[in-house]
Amino acid sequence: MSPFLSSYIKWINVYNHERPHDSLNDMTPAEFKQVA
């Protein structure tokens, strides 16, 4: 796997699962799941 592809996959994971989302009241998906 190329270094670019590896970095891209890591960023997609952070973007989708670890960063706060406006649509979730600025919570991460993990935080939102605990509250819901």
CNS distance restraints for C-alpha pairs under 8 A (distance, minus, plus):
assign (resid   1 and name CA) (resid   5 and name CA) 6.50 0.50 0.50
assign (resid   1 and name CA) (resid   6 and name CA) 6.54 0.50 0.50
assign (resid   2 and name CA) (resid   6 and name CA) 6.25 0.50 0.50
assign (resid   3 and name CA) (resid   7 and name CA) 6.14 0.50 0.50
assign (resid   4 and name CA) (resid   8 and name CA) 6.06 0.50 0.50
assign (resid   5 and name CA) (resid   9 and name CA) 6.14 0.50 0.50
assign (resid   6 and name CA) (resid  10 and name CA) 6.35 0.50 0.50
assign (resid   7 and name CA) (resid  11 and name CA) 6.19 0.50 0.50
assign (resid   8 and name CA) (resid  12 and name CA) 6.19 0.50 0.50
assign (resid   9 and name CA) (resid  13 and name CA) 6.35 0.50 0.50
assign (resid  10 and name CA) (resid  14 and name CA) 6.39 0.50 0.50
assign (resid  11 and name CA) (resid  15 and name CA) 5.95 0.50 0.50
assign (resid  12 and name CA) (resid  16 and name CA) 6.01 0.50 0.50
assign (resid  13 and name CA) (resid  17 and name CA) 5.76 0.50 0.50
assign (resid  13 and name CA) (resid  18 and name CA) 7.30 0.50 0.50
assign (resid  14 and name CA) (resid  18 and name CA) 4.78 0.50 0.50
assign (resid  14 and name CA) (resid  19 and name CA) 6.08 0.50 0.50
assign (resid  15 and name CA) (resid  19 and name CA) 5.62 0.50 0.50
assign (resid  16 and name CA) (resid  29 and name CA) 7.94 0.50 0.50
assign (resid  17 and name CA) (resid  28 and name CA) 6.69 0.50 0.50
assign (resid  17 and name CA) (resid  29 and name CA) 5.72 0.50 0.50
assign (resid  17 and name CA) (resid  30 and name CA) 7.17 0.50 0.50
assign (resid  18 and name CA) (resid  28 and name CA) 5.57 0.50 0.50
assign (resid  18 and name CA) (resid  29 and name CA) 6.81 0.50 0.50
assign (resid  18 and name CA) (resid  30 and name CA) 7.45 0.50 0.50
assign (resid  19 and name CA) (resid  27 and name CA) 7.79 0.50 0.50
assign (resid  19 and name CA) (resid  28 and name CA) 5.46 0.50 0.50
assign (resid  19 and name CA) (resid  29 and name CA) 7.90 0.50 0.50
assign (resid  20 and name CA) (resid  24 and name CA) 7.51 0.50 0.50
assign (resid  20 and name CA) (resid  26 and name CA) 4.78 0.50 0.50
assign (resid  20 and name CA) (resid  27 and name CA) 4.66 0.50 0.50
assign (resid  20 and name CA) (resid  28 and name CA) 4.24 0.50 0.50
assign (resid  20 and name CA) (resid  29 and name CA) 7.33 0.50 0.50
assign (resid  21 and name CA) (resid  25 and name CA) 6.71 0.50 0.50
assign (resid  21 and name CA) (resid  26 and name CA) 4.87 0.50 0.50
assign (resid  21 and name CA) (resid  27 and name CA) 5.88 0.50 0.50
assign (resid  21 and name CA) (resid  28 and name CA) 6.15 0.50 0.50
assign (resid  21 and name CA) (resid  29 and name CA) 7.61 0.50 0.50
assign (resid  22 and name CA) (resid  26 and name CA) 4.83 0.50 0.50
assign (resid  22 and name CA) (resid  27 and name CA) 7.60 0.50 0.50
assign (resid  24 and name CA) (resid  28 and name CA) 7.28 0.50 0.50
assign (resid  24 and name CA) (resid  29 and name CA) 7.39 0.50 0.50
assign (resid  24 and name CA) (resid  32 and name CA) 6.64 0.50 0.50
assign (resid  27 and name CA) (resid  31 and name CA) 5.80 0.50 0.50
assign (resid  27 and name CA) (resid  32 and name CA) 5.93 0.50 0.50
assign (resid  28 and name CA) (resid  32 and name CA) 6.19 0.50 0.50
assign (resid  29 and name CA) (resid  33 and name CA) 6.06 0.50 0.50
assign (resid  30 and name CA) (resid  34 and name CA) 6.45 0.50 0.50
assign (resid  31 and name CA) (resid  35 and name CA) 6.43 0.50 0.50
assign (resid  32 and name CA) (resid  36 and name CA) 6.03 0.50 0.50
